[in-house]
Amino acid sequence: MTGDRDIIIENIDELRSRVAAAAARAGRDPAGIKIVAVTKTVEPERIMAAYQCGITDFGENRVQELVQKADIMNVECKWHMIGHLQTNKVKYIIDRVCMIHSLDSIELANEINRRAEKAGRIMDALVQVNVAGESTKYGVEPASAPDFVKEVSRMGNIRIRGLMTIAPLVSDPEEVRWVFRGLRQLLIDIGKENIDNVSMEYLSMGMSNDFEVAIEEGANIIRPGTVIFGKRKS
Ligand SMILES: *Cc1c(COP(=O)(O)O)cnc(C)c1O
């Protein structure tokens, strides 16, 4: 396990310098880019190694794993739900996450709003947009995103803070630059509408394969997993 720890520490160092270099290329301050370390299939001890390097935000795409880890990791960190969320599971995470990146239906928004009200909180959420139009991916279509945001904005216990997308997996990340650029443009366009109870400030985009291009295109939340913890077993 100590060897593992050293690798994670090294990986995070390397990740931070790549983030800084990408930010510099775009004339941006790297301090404005939040790293949400994706911990799916990663054991708590290895997550702790990342935490000890100053990583405080973690992302999970399965409810059960998120709940288990959030309960085990008895430290001050923040959990992000980044995967497709079934309405009947919202109740398990409502008290455990700081943000839901995968808001993709009105039905889900209604349930989050209802549960958040019960829990006496306002849940931050990002609208997942299927920019690339892949039939295998969840997310609202870009053309319907503005109306979707408006509808959710009327719900008092959910607050939209921005947009999220997952780019197609390609060997050369340059091929998906247009996806990130498209999400950023959508953020700007919706932001111009000044919708009450909505702040278009976060762009959650970029994973291990493509985070540098995402940063160049304006990402301020990136979601790397493999580059920190190594290849997943499953
Ligand atoms: C798994 C996952 C990631 C991290 O992917 P890596 O390629 O390991 O960096 C990021 N975002 C979402 C939504 C994921 O499901």
The ligand as a Gaussian input file, in Angstrom:
#p B3LYP/6-31G(d) Opt

LIG

0 1
 C      -15.337000       7.606000     -14.823000
 C      -15.713000       9.026000     -15.017000
 C      -14.732000      10.033000     -15.032000
 C      -13.247000       9.756000     -14.910000
 O      -12.756000       9.065000     -16.017000
 P      -11.184000       8.840000     -16.223000
 O      -11.056000       8.513000     -17.654000
 O      -10.784000       7.724000     -15.333000
 O      -10.516000      10.100000     -15.848000
 C      -15.167000      11.328000     -15.180000
 N      -16.479000      11.641000     -15.310000
 C      -17.435000      10.705000     -15.302000
 C      -18.858000      11.109000     -15.451000
 C      -17.093000       9.362000     -15.155000
 O      -18.057000       8.427000     -15.143000

